[in-house]
């Protein structure tokens, strides 16, 4: 058995020495952190420990080395103006708006037949369905007032189209008076604002006045998305990737169909799930049942 008196005396003698050593070097290092410092050629005595009680952490060693093991260096990349503005807008939207999400799966069979015949992508078809559904559900085609206690219902649809700028940020140019455009004209207008956005040729009016937004992450093969609302609008629709899936028809027969998800985020201050869900179901119904070939 240990002599507890000896242990107490020994600890009382050695502990102050340990504290003095820690104070003198200013460093506490675990074996793993010490080995990392040795690997990176970092002098532990040069480090300012930011861990608990002044402990030197792995992050302290990496920060001092300016990178990671093996000579790979970290790089600090400041946000450019587009990314900065995107970040500010998204943070404000998430902070202010109580986001809610509803998702439906839609059969793109009718659209696929028509778009191949017309040389179009699926986006203008979905946009056309959204525009028609907004007529029936006008509280989706709305913006909130500054105090967040009222909504402005818009009688025309100024459709925002989220455009990725080579992974550097997003802009949302607006197709104004989109509800007055037929399918091909709508497709041309969407291509025009998207191409000018990527060429950095938008003017301020191109970004103003949107009443509802569509974003298309499905071009990257996504399955389900939760888009961030473009404040002060109250809703945004994401179109995700379309893939062939096994489905059961109304008669119970099994078949293959091109299925894609339509994901609608809405401002829960302005709308409830029943209204947003009814709007989303109407979009799906138009996507699936309209005679799209006749619109070409």
Secondary structure, DSSP 8 states (H G I E B T S, - for coil): ---HHHHHHHHHHHHHHHHHHHHHH--B--HHHHHHHHHHT--GGG----SGGGB--HHHHHHHHTB-GGG-B-------HHHHHHHHHHHHHHHHS-EEEEEEEEE-HHHHHHHHHHT--SHHHHHHHHHHHHHH-GGGSEEE-TTSS-EEE-SS--EEEEEE-TTS-EEEEEETTGGG--HHHHHHHHHHHHHHHHTT---GGGGS--SEEEE-GGGGT-S-------TTBSEEEEEEEEEEEEEE-TTS-EEEEEEEEEEEEEETTT--HHHHHHHHHHHHHHHHHS-GGGG-
